[in-house]
């Protein structure tokens, strides 16, 4: 969705929502990857969505700004919208801010680590939660060391890692190309050295 102002964005969302009136609609908030041509205020969008978009369900929040995340979580007393946190490397911080759900680009292959972060946090075991979060951060840092996490190569890297862990999911869709053999071997070597495969 391309918009020139908040009203334009809301009108576009109304058009989409009216085409599928019984289907929940979400906003993908990813400022680094999909900048808008105006000063976008997510809180204001959520306030207006309450009266303009009856099927609006929440936000896939891919933004490092945890202060804004918490404000949106607690808007109008909290609980109105799903706030799906999308920065895998800050999963634990999002839980501490009140988040209860997440959607991330690395959870296909780091899901067991992320699950341990969440389980430990729920039990009040912050030491374990922090250790597991650090493993998650190292896995993501390594993922990004060969061209990811954002860009045409991120699909290829993710699919290569899935192959490494014994879950081949095919080739990336065009225009992305498969990870070259040399990069594949280098990435696997880095994950072996890290001990990543023992964390799964």
C-alpha positions as CSV (number, residue, x, y, z in Angstrom):
1,X,0.0,0.0,0.0
2,X,1.4,3.4,-1.0
3,X,-0.1,6.4,0.6
4,X,0.6,10.1,0.7
5,X,-1.0,10.9,4.0
6,X,-2.9,9.2,6.9
7,X,-6.3,9.7,5.3
8,X,-5.1,8.2,2.0
9,X,-3.8,5.1,3.9
10,X,-7.0,4.7,5.8
11,X,-9.1,4.9,2.5
12,X,-6.9,2.3,1.0
13,X,-7.3,0.0,4.0
14,X,-11.1,0.6,3.9
15,X,-11.1,-0.5,0.2
16,X,-9.2,-3.7,1.0
17,X,-11.3,-4.5,4.1
18,X,-14.6,-3.9,2.2
19,X,-13.5,-6.5,-0.4
20,X,-13.3,-9.2,2.3
21,X,-15.7,-8.0,5.0
22,X,-15.4,-11.1,7.2
23,X,-11.6,-11.4,7.0
24,X,-9.4,-9.7,9.7
25,X,-7.0,-7.2,8.3
26,X,-3.5,-6.4,9.6
27,X,-1.0,-3.6,9.1
28,X,2.6,-4.7,8.4
29,X,4.6,-2.0,10.2
30,X,8.2,-2.2,8.9
31,X,9.5,1.4,8.5
32,X,13.0,0.4,7.3
33,X,11.7,-1.7,4.5
34,X,8.5,0.1,3.5
35,X,8.8,3.8,4.2
36,X,5.8,6.0,3.6
37,X,5.8,9.4,2.1
38,X,4.6,11.2,5.2
39,X,5.3,11.2,8.9
40,X,3.4,8.0,9.9
41,X,2.0,7.9,13.4
42,X,1.1,4.3,14.3
43,X,-0.8,5.2,17.4
44,X,-2.9,7.6,15.4
45,X,-3.6,5.0,12.8
46,X,-4.8,2.5,15.5
47,X,-7.1,5.2,17.0
48,X,-8.6,5.9,13.6
49,X,-8.8,2.2,12.7
50,X,-11.1,1.6,15.7
51,X,-13.9,3.6,14.1
52,X,-13.0,3.2,10.4
53,X,-11.9,-0.4,10.0
54,X,-14.2,-2.8,11.9
55,X,-12.3,-5.9,10.8
56,X,-8.8,-4.4,11.7
57,X,-7.2,-7.0,13.9
58,X,-3.7,-5.7,14.6
59,X,-0.1,-5.1,13.5
60,X,2.9,-7.2,12.5
61,X,5.3,-4.9,14.3
62,X,8.8,-5.0,12.7
63,X,10.4,-2.0,14.4
64,X,13.1,-1.7,17.0
65,X,11.2,1.0,18.9
66,X,10.0,-0.8,22.0
67,X,8.6,2.3,23.5
68,X,6.1,2.7,20.6
69,X,5.4,-1.0,20.8
70,X,4.4,-0.7,24.4
71,X,2.2,2.3,23.8
72,X,0.4,0.6,21.0
73,X,-0.1,-2.5,23.2
74,X,-1.7,-0.4,25.9
75,X,-3.7,1.9,23.7
76,X,-7.2,2.3,25.1
77,X,-6.5,0.1,28.1
78,X,-4.8,-2.6,26.0
79,X,-5.9,-5.8,24.4
80,X,-7.8,-4.3,21.5
81,X,-5.3,-5.4,18.8
82,X,-2.9,-8.2,18.2
83,X,0.6,-6.7,18.3
84,X,2.8,-9.4,16.6
85,X,6.4,-8.6,17.4
86,X,8.7,-9.0,14.4
87,X,12.3,-8.4,15.6
88,X,13.5,-11.9,16.5
89,X,16.6,-10.5,18.1
90,X,14.5,-8.5,20.6
91,X,12.0,-11.3,21.4
92,X,12.7,-11.2,25.2
93,X,12.5,-7.4,25.3
94,X,9.1,-7.5,23.6
95,X,7.8,-10.0,26.2
96,X,9.0,-7.7,29.0
97,X,7.1,-4.9,27.4
98,X,3.9,-6.9,27.5
99,X,4.0,-8.6,24.1
100,X,2.4,-12.0,23.9
101,X,2.9,-13.0,20.2
102,X,5.5,-12.8,17.5
103,X,6.1,-13.4,13.8
104,X,9.7,-13.6,12.7
105,X,11.7,-14.4,9.6
106,X,14.1,-16.8,11.4
107,X,11.7,-18.8,13.5
108,X,11.5,-21.6,10.9
109,X,15.0,-22.6,12.0
110,X,15.3,-20.9,15.4
111,X,11.8,-21.7,16.7
112,X,13.1,-24.1,19.4
113,X,15.4,-21.5,20.8
114,X,12.7,-18.8,20.7
115,X,10.3,-21.3,22.4
116,X,12.8,-21.7,25.2
117,X,13.0,-17.9,25.6
118,X,9.3,-17.7,25.9
119,X,9.0,-20.7,28.3
120,X,11.7,-19.4,30.6
121,X,10.2,-15.9,30.6
122,X,6.8,-17.3,31.5
123,X,8.4,-19.2,34.4
124,X,10.2,-16.1,35.7
125,X,13.6,-17.7,34.9
126,X,15.2,-14.6,33.4
127,X,18.7,-16.1,33.5
128,X,17.7,-18.9,31.2
129,X,15.6,-16.6,29.1
130,X,18.6,-14.2,28.6
131,X,20.9,-17.1,27.7
132,X,18.5,-18.4,25.1
133,X,17.9,-14.9,23.8
134,X,21.6,-14.5,23.3
135,X,21.8,-17.8,21.4
136,X,18.9,-16.5,19.2
137,X,20.9,-13.3,18.6
138,X,24.0,-15.2,17.6
139,X,22.0,-17.3,15.2
140,X,20.5,-14.2,13.6
141,X,23.9,-12.4,13.5
142,X,25.4,-15.4,11.7
143,X,22.4,-15.6,9.3
144,X,23.0,-12.0,8.4
145,X,26.7,-12.5,7.9
146,X,26.2,-13.9,4.4
147,X,23.8,-11.3,3.0
148,X,20.6,-11.5,5.1
149,X,18.4,-10.7,6.8
150,X,16.8,-8.1,4.5
151,X,17.1,-8.2,0.7
152,X,16.8,-10.6,-2.2
153,X,19.2,-13.1,-0.6
154,X,17.3,-13.5,2.7
155,X,15.0,-16.1,1.2
156,X,18.0,-18.1,-0.2
157,X,19.8,-18.0,3.2
158,X,16.7,-19.1,5.1
159,X,16.0,-22.0,2.7
160,X,19.7,-23.0,2.9
161,X,19.5,-23.2,6.7
162,X,16.3,-25.2,6.5
163,X,18.2,-27.7,4.3
164,X,21.1,-27.8,6.8
165,X,18.7,-28.8,9.6
166,X,17.2,-31.6,7.5
167,X,14.0,-29.8,6.3
168,X,14.5,-29.0,2.6
169,X,11.9,-26.6,1.4
170,X,13.0,-26.0,-2.2
171,X,14.5,-23.1,-3.9
172,X,13.7,-19.4,-3.3
173,X,11.1,-17.8,-5.6
174,X,12.4,-15.5,-8.3
175,X,14.1,-13.1,-8.5
176,X,16.1,-14.6,-5.6
177,X,18.6,-17.3,-6.5
178,X,19.8,-20.2,-4.4
179,X,22.7,-19.6,-2.1
180,X,25.9,-20.3,-4.0
181,X,27.7,-23.4,-2.9
182,X,30.7,-21.5,-1.4
183,X,28.4,-19.3,0.7
184,X,26.4,-22.4,1.8
185,X,29.6,-24.1,3.0
186,X,30.8,-20.9,4.7
187,X,27.4,-20.5,6.5
188,X,27.4,-24.1,7.6
189,X,30.9,-23.8,8.9
190,X,30.0,-20.8,10.9
191,X,26.9,-22.5,12.4
192,X,29.0,-25.6,13.2
193,X,31.6,-23.4,15.0
194,X,28.8,-21.7,16.9
195,X,27.2,-24.9,18.0
196,X,23.9,-23.8,16.5
197,X,22.8,-27.3,15.4
198,X,23.1,-28.5,19.0
199,X,20.7,-25.8,20.1
200,X,17.8,-27.1,18.0
